[in-house]
Structures are given as C-alpha cells and as structure tokens.
Amino acid sequence: MPIEHKLFPMLMHEHQNFLTKEEAAVMTEKLIELGDAQEHVLLAGNSTSSVDVNQQVLKEFPYLDDRLQSALDTYTKAAGINDVSVFMSWYNIQDTDSQIIKHAHPTGVVSGVLYCNAVPGTSGIELQNFLADYMRFCWWDVTEETEYTEETHHLPIDVGTLVLIPSNLYHNSLINMTDKRVILAFDAKYHSQLGY
C-alpha cells in the first residue's frame, strides 16, 4: 500500500455564528444606512461597494476588533505564518441576481468576509483551486471529482459566518438569491508591513 502525501493544501477557516443574528441585523442596517457604496467593476448586476470610497468600515464596529484579531491569530498559527492585522475593510450590498466576479486581493496576506445578510445556504463563496491550471486534467479525463481534481469549491454560508482565506486565492460568488445580500470584507497584512 503506498504512503499518501497531500501536497500544498490551501487553508480556509469558516467561523459559523461569528456574529449573532442580532449583531448581523444591526450591522446590515448600519451598512445600508452609510449610503457611500457605489458601482464597482467586480460586481455584476444591481450591486454596490464601498471599496473605492470607504476602506475603513470596521471602524463603525469597534466591538469586533478583538474577535477578528483572535480569528486572524488562530488562522496565522494554523498556517504557520507571522501575525497579521486588518488594514482595510469595505462592504458590498447586492440585490437579487447579482454576482461578485472572480478576483483575488493582491495587497493582502489574509482576506476575510463577514456575512451580515444572506439567505442561509445560498450565494456563498466559490473558491478557485490555484493548482487547477497546472494539473493537466481535462474534463473528459476526470472520472470523479476529488480533492485532487476539484477546480472550484463552493461554500454555502449563513448569516453571521466569517470566512478567512489567503488573499491570493481567486474567489467569487454565485448568483445572489437574497434581496439584500450584505457583506463586510477586509484584508490583513503582516505586522511588519504595518509598522508594528
């Protein structure tokens, strides 16, 4: 029997119930109230984002600082990398039938998204296998989707969920099925990059 080695895994953390339903509802209301979101090139359909006009949205929710830092510390320890902290944050508001286009976050090390309002189990995050282009498996050669042949991984989400991924991992959303899908996203850098 051969010894199996799983090479080059990609770490993602999912924190279910990171926010209570009440906290998520308050955040949703506050983010919609801010009113500074506008159209963005990575949003398809009727959607807006604050990424170009307000990149410090987390300052509206200081009670999350310690919880987010603790989640980031857990991630960096599991990944075996130096500590990171949030340096920019923004929010997106999407109407039904909208979508976030495939992209990565080249200025961050770890990226996160907090789901403030979404229909449970829908319009989650789709992660792209960064090795898929190098595996040389054509669709007609794949007899079964496994962790080795999977090109994308879809993670359905629920309100209050926090997802952390490497910033260079391409991701997108599927077609949104929520009337007002509201997320708060952020990027984190190494402390040395932030002057800590």
C-alpha positions as CSV (number, residue, x, y, z in Angstrom):
1,M,0.0,0.0,0.0
2,P,1.5,3.4,-1.0
3,I,2.0,6.2,1.5
4,E,-0.2,9.1,0.5
5,H,1.0,12.6,0.8
6,K,-1.4,15.5,0.4
7,L,0.7,18.3,-1.1
8,F,0.2,22.0,-1.0
9,P,-3.1,22.3,0.8
10,M,-4.8,25.7,1.0
11,L,-6.1,26.8,4.4
12,M,-9.5,28.3,4.8
13,H,-11.3,28.9,8.1
14,E,-15.0,29.1,8.4
15,H,-16.3,30.5,11.7
16,Q,-20.0,29.8,11.9
17,N,-22.0,32.1,14.2
18,F,-19.1,34.6,14.5
19,L,-21.8,37.2,14.7
20,T,-25.1,36.6,16.5
21,K,-28.3,37.1,14.3
22,E,-28.9,40.3,16.3
23,E,-25.4,41.7,15.6
24,A,-25.7,40.8,11.9
25,A,-29.1,42.6,11.7
26,V,-27.6,45.7,13.4
27,M,-24.6,45.7,11.1
28,T,-26.8,45.2,8.0
29,E,-28.9,48.2,8.9
30,K,-25.9,50.4,9.7
31,L,-24.1,49.4,6.4
32,I,-27.2,50.2,4.3
33,E,-27.5,53.5,6.3
34,L,-23.9,54.6,5.5
35,G,-25.0,55.1,1.9
36,D,-21.5,55.6,0.5
37,A,-21.4,52.4,-1.7
38,Q,-21.2,52.8,-5.4
39,E,-20.9,50.6,-8.5
40,H,-17.7,48.6,-8.8
41,V,-16.1,46.7,-11.7
42,L,-16.1,43.4,-9.8
43,L,-19.9,43.5,-9.1
44,A,-22.3,42.3,-11.8
45,G,-26.0,43.2,-11.6
46,N,-27.5,45.7,-9.2
47,S,-24.8,45.9,-6.6
48,T,-22.7,48.5,-4.8
49,S,-19.4,48.5,-2.8
50,S,-17.6,51.0,-0.6
51,V,-14.2,49.7,-1.6
52,D,-13.3,52.8,-3.6
53,V,-14.7,55.3,-1.2
54,N,-14.7,53.9,2.3
55,Q,-11.9,51.4,3.2
56,Q,-12.2,51.7,7.0
57,V,-15.7,50.4,7.5
58,L,-14.7,48.3,10.5
59,K,-14.2,51.5,12.5
60,E,-18.0,51.6,12.6
61,F,-17.9,48.4,14.7
62,P,-15.1,48.6,17.2
63,Y,-16.6,45.8,19.4
64,L,-15.4,43.4,16.6
65,D,-11.7,44.3,16.8
66,D,-10.7,41.7,19.4
67,R,-12.8,38.9,18.0
68,L,-11.5,39.5,14.5
69,Q,-7.9,39.7,15.7
70,S,-8.4,36.4,17.6
71,A,-9.7,34.7,14.5
72,L,-6.8,36.0,12.4
73,D,-4.3,34.9,15.1
74,T,-5.9,31.4,15.0
75,Y,-5.6,31.3,11.2
76,T,-1.9,32.5,11.1
77,K,-0.9,30.0,13.8
78,A,-2.6,27.1,11.9
79,A,-1.0,28.3,8.6
80,G,2.4,28.7,10.2
81,I,2.9,32.4,9.2
82,N,3.6,35.6,11.0
83,D,0.8,37.6,12.7
84,V,-1.5,39.8,10.5
85,S,-3.9,42.6,11.3
86,V,-6.7,44.3,9.2
87,F,-5.5,47.3,7.2
88,M,-8.6,47.9,5.0
89,S,-12.3,47.0,5.1
90,W,-15.3,47.7,3.0
91,Y,-18.8,46.4,2.4
92,N,-20.9,45.2,-0.5
93,I,-24.7,45.4,-1.0
94,Q,-26.2,43.1,-3.6
95,D,-29.7,42.8,-5.0
96,T,-31.2,39.5,-6.3
97,D,-29.5,38.1,-9.4
98,S,-26.2,40.0,-8.8
99,Q,-22.8,38.4,-8.5
100,I,-19.3,39.1,-7.4
101,I,-16.8,38.4,-10.3
102,K,-13.8,36.2,-9.8
103,H,-10.9,38.1,-8.2
104,A,-8.1,38.0,-5.6
105,H,-6.7,40.6,-3.2
106,P,-3.1,41.2,-4.2
107,T,-2.3,43.7,-1.4
108,G,-3.3,41.4,1.4
109,V,-2.0,38.3,3.1
110,V,-5.2,37.0,4.6
111,S,-8.7,38.2,3.5
112,G,-12.0,37.8,5.3
113,V,-15.7,38.2,4.7
114,L,-18.4,38.5,7.3
115,Y,-21.9,37.6,6.0
116,C,-24.3,40.2,7.6
117,N,-27.4,39.4,5.5
118,A,-28.0,36.4,3.2
119,V,-30.5,33.6,2.7
120,P,-28.9,30.6,4.5
121,G,-27.2,28.1,2.3
122,T,-27.3,30.4,-0.8
123,S,-25.0,32.8,-2.6
124,G,-21.9,31.7,-0.6
125,I,-18.3,31.9,-1.8
126,E,-16.8,29.9,-4.6
127,L,-13.0,29.3,-4.2
128,Q,-10.8,28.5,-7.2
129,N,-8.2,25.7,-7.0
130,F,-5.0,27.6,-7.7
131,L,-3.4,24.3,-9.0
132,A,-6.2,23.5,-11.4
133,D,-4.4,25.1,-14.4
134,Y,-1.3,23.1,-13.7
135,M,-2.9,19.7,-13.1
136,R,-3.4,19.0,-16.8
137,F,-6.6,17.1,-16.2
138,C,-9.1,17.7,-19.0
139,W,-12.7,17.4,-18.0
140,W,-13.1,14.3,-20.2
141,D,-10.2,12.6,-18.3
142,V,-11.7,13.1,-14.8
143,T,-13.8,10.2,-13.8
144,E,-14.7,11.5,-10.3
145,E,-14.4,14.9,-8.6
146,T,-12.0,14.5,-5.7
147,E,-9.9,16.9,-3.7
148,Y,-7.3,16.4,-6.4
149,T,-9.5,17.2,-9.4
150,E,-11.8,19.8,-7.9
151,E,-11.4,23.1,-9.9
152,T,-13.7,25.1,-7.6
153,H,-15.2,24.6,-4.2
154,H,-18.5,26.2,-3.3
155,L,-19.1,27.1,0.4
156,P,-22.7,27.9,1.2
157,I,-22.9,30.4,4.1
158,D,-25.3,31.5,6.7
159,V,-25.8,34.9,8.4
160,G,-23.1,35.6,10.9
161,T,-20.4,33.4,9.2
162,L,-16.8,34.6,9.0
163,V,-14.6,33.1,6.2
164,L,-10.8,33.6,6.1
165,I,-8.7,32.7,3.1
166,P,-5.3,33.5,1.6
167,S,-5.6,36.9,-0.2
168,N,-4.1,35.5,-3.4
169,L,-6.8,32.8,-3.7
170,Y,-9.2,33.6,-6.5
171,H,-12.8,33.6,-5.4
172,N,-16.3,34.8,-6.5
173,S,-19.9,34.4,-5.6
174,L,-22.6,32.5,-7.4
175,I,-25.7,34.3,-8.5
176,N,-27.2,36.0,-5.4
177,M,-30.6,34.8,-4.3
178,T,-31.0,37.3,-1.4
179,D,-33.0,40.5,-1.7
180,K,-30.2,42.5,0.1
181,R,-27.1,40.4,0.4
182,V,-24.8,42.5,2.7
183,I,-21.2,41.5,3.4
184,L,-18.3,43.2,5.2
185,A,-14.9,42.3,3.7
186,F,-11.4,43.0,4.8
187,D,-7.7,42.4,4.0
188,A,-5.0,41.9,6.6
189,K,-1.2,42.3,6.2
190,Y,1.8,41.2,8.2
191,H,2.5,43.3,11.3
192,S,5.9,44.1,9.8
193,Q,4.2,45.6,6.8
194,L,2.0,47.7,9.0
195,G,4.9,49.0,11.1
196,Y,4.1,47.1,14.3
